[in-house]
Amino acid sequence: MTDPFDILGVEPRFDLDLRALEQRHRDLSRALHPDRYAGAPAAERRLALGRAIETNDALRVLRDPIRRADALLQRAGLARGEEGEQKASPALLMEMMESREELSEAAKRGDPARIARLGGAMRAREQATLAAIQAAFAAAGNDPEQLKGVLALLSELRYIRRFLDEVSAIEEELADQT
């Protein structure tokens, strides 16, 4: 995929205004709508459809903070995705393992209050990690060496998101049982 920032014509930055991003997407979607190309030659219709698909894909990337950070790192020439990230620190791994064990125990006991507390604490941590990622991008500018500091934070955010996915799955399972 080409650069999502270029596709949507927005400034490449982590702290995007999501409302403005959505509006930009709507404007492009209107301009590329198939009805506008109904009488156009087939090649032009295919081109418009391809651009509409790219526009939708770019929006999905930029709405997600992890994928948006990956796109920024790619622009800076750094490896992206989980393969390019630094290994998680032993302290983070131990902390996540302990949190998962606590979550598993709460699920076995069917304790929705405890599960909600664990989820709430991890959501707060997610917000703090997102703020740290935003600050790291702002401090690094376009310096690839300084941007490497974002990689550890992204790794942490991925662990947090997996934990929150587990919380959601357990909450859904408990809700289905009642």
C-alpha positions as CSV (number, residue, x, y, z in Angstrom):
1,M,0.0,0.0,0.0
2,T,1.2,3.5,-0.7
3,D,1.5,6.0,2.0
4,P,-1.8,6.5,3.8
5,F,-1.0,10.1,4.7
6,D,-0.4,10.9,1.0
7,I,-3.5,9.1,-0.1
8,L,-5.7,11.2,2.3
9,G,-3.7,14.3,1.9
10,V,-3.0,14.8,5.6
11,E,0.1,15.9,7.4
12,P,2.1,12.9,8.5
13,R,1.9,13.1,12.3
14,F,0.9,10.8,15.1
15,D,-1.5,13.3,16.8
16,L,-4.0,13.6,14.0
17,D,-7.3,15.3,14.4
18,L,-9.5,12.2,13.8
19,R,-12.6,14.3,13.1
20,A,-10.7,16.2,10.3
21,L,-9.4,12.9,9.1
22,E,-12.9,11.5,8.8
23,Q,-14.1,14.6,7.0
24,R,-11.3,14.4,4.6
25,H,-12.2,10.8,3.9
26,R,-15.8,11.7,3.4
27,D,-14.9,14.4,0.9
28,L,-12.6,12.0,-1.1
29,S,-15.3,9.3,-1.0
30,R,-17.9,11.6,-2.4
31,A,-15.5,12.6,-5.2
32,L,-14.7,9.0,-6.0
33,H,-18.2,7.6,-5.7
34,P,-19.1,5.2,-8.5
35,D,-22.2,7.2,-9.4
36,R,-20.0,10.1,-10.5
37,Y,-18.3,7.8,-13.0
38,A,-21.3,5.9,-14.3
39,G,-20.9,7.4,-17.8
40,A,-17.1,7.3,-17.8
41,P,-15.1,4.8,-19.8
42,A,-14.4,1.4,-18.0
43,A,-10.7,2.3,-17.4
44,E,-11.7,5.5,-15.6
45,R,-14.3,3.7,-13.5
46,R,-11.7,1.1,-12.5
47,L,-9.2,3.8,-11.6
48,A,-11.8,5.6,-9.4
49,L,-12.8,2.3,-7.7
50,G,-9.1,1.6,-7.0
51,R,-8.6,5.0,-5.5
52,A,-11.7,4.6,-3.4
53,I,-10.4,1.3,-2.1
54,E,-7.0,2.9,-1.3
55,T,-8.8,5.8,0.5
56,N,-10.8,3.4,2.7
57,D,-7.6,1.3,3.5
58,A,-5.7,4.5,4.3
59,L,-8.5,5.6,6.7
60,R,-8.4,2.2,8.5
61,V,-4.6,2.6,8.9
62,L,-4.6,6.1,10.2
63,R,-7.5,5.6,12.6
64,D,-5.6,2.9,14.4
65,P,-2.7,4.3,16.6
66,I,-0.5,1.3,16.1
67,R,-0.9,1.2,12.4
68,R,-0.5,5.0,12.2
69,A,2.7,4.8,14.1
70,D,3.9,2.0,11.8
71,A,3.2,4.2,8.8
72,L,5.2,7.1,10.3
73,L,8.1,4.8,11.1
74,Q,8.0,3.4,7.5
75,R,8.1,7.0,6.2
76,A,11.3,7.5,8.3
77,G,12.8,4.3,6.8
78,L,12.5,2.2,10.0
79,A,11.3,-1.4,10.1
80,R,7.7,-1.5,11.0
81,G,5.2,-4.0,12.4
82,E,5.9,-6.5,15.2
83,E,9.0,-7.8,13.3
84,G,10.8,-4.5,13.5
85,E,10.1,-3.8,17.1
86,Q,12.4,-4.2,20.0
87,K,12.0,-7.2,22.2
88,A,9.8,-6.5,25.2
89,S,11.7,-6.0,28.4
90,P,11.7,-8.8,30.9
91,A,9.9,-6.5,33.4
92,L,7.1,-5.9,30.9
93,L,6.8,-9.6,30.1
94,M,6.6,-10.5,33.8
95,E,4.1,-7.8,34.5
96,M,1.8,-8.9,31.6
97,M,2.1,-12.5,32.6
98,E,1.0,-11.7,36.1
99,S,-1.9,-9.5,34.8
100,R,-3.0,-12.4,32.5
101,E,-2.9,-14.8,35.4
102,E,-5.0,-12.5,37.5
103,L,-7.4,-12.1,34.6
104,S,-7.6,-15.8,34.2
105,E,-8.3,-16.4,37.9
106,A,-11.0,-13.7,37.8
107,A,-12.6,-15.4,34.7
108,K,-12.5,-18.8,36.4
109,R,-14.3,-17.4,39.4
110,G,-16.7,-15.5,37.3
111,D,-15.9,-12.2,39.0
112,P,-17.0,-9.5,36.6
113,A,-16.1,-6.7,39.0
114,R,-12.5,-7.9,39.2
115,I,-12.4,-8.3,35.4
116,A,-13.7,-4.8,35.0
117,R,-11.1,-3.4,37.4
118,L,-8.3,-5.1,35.5
119,G,-9.7,-3.9,32.2
120,G,-10.0,-0.3,33.5
121,A,-6.5,-0.3,34.8
122,M,-5.2,-1.5,31.5
123,R,-7.2,1.0,29.6
124,A,-5.7,3.7,31.7
125,R,-2.3,2.3,30.9
126,E,-3.2,2.3,27.2
127,Q,-4.0,6.0,27.4
128,A,-0.7,6.7,29.1
129,T,1.2,4.7,26.6
130,L,-0.5,6.5,23.7
131,A,0.4,9.8,25.3
132,A,4.0,8.6,25.6
133,I,4.1,7.6,21.9
134,Q,2.7,10.9,20.9
135,A,5.4,12.7,23.0
136,A,8.1,10.5,21.6
137,F,7.1,11.3,18.0
138,A,6.9,15.0,18.8
139,A,10.3,15.0,20.4
140,A,12.0,12.9,17.6
141,G,10.7,14.9,14.7
142,N,12.0,13.1,11.6
143,D,15.2,11.8,13.2
144,P,15.3,8.0,12.6
145,E,17.6,7.4,15.5
146,Q,15.3,9.2,17.9
147,L,12.3,7.5,16.4
148,K,13.7,4.1,17.5
149,G,12.5,5.0,21.0
150,V,8.9,4.7,19.7
151,L,9.5,1.0,18.9
152,A,9.6,-0.1,22.6
153,L,6.4,1.9,23.3
154,L,4.7,0.3,20.4
155,S,5.6,-3.2,21.6
156,E,4.1,-2.3,25.0
157,L,1.0,-1.0,23.4
158,R,0.6,-4.3,21.4
159,Y,0.7,-6.3,24.7
160,I,-1.8,-3.9,26.3
161,R,-4.2,-4.3,23.3
162,R,-3.9,-8.1,23.4
163,F,-4.8,-8.0,27.1
164,L,-7.8,-5.7,26.5
165,D,-8.9,-8.1,23.7
166,E,-8.8,-10.9,26.3
167,V,-10.8,-8.8,28.7
168,S,-13.5,-8.1,26.1
169,A,-13.7,-11.8,25.2
170,I,-14.1,-12.8,28.8
171,E,-16.7,-10.1,29.4
172,E,-18.7,-11.3,26.4
173,E,-18.5,-14.9,27.5
174,L,-19.7,-14.0,31.0
175,A,-22.5,-11.9,29.5
176,D,-23.6,-14.9,27.3
177,Q,-23.8,-17.1,30.4
178,T,-26.3,-14.9,32.2
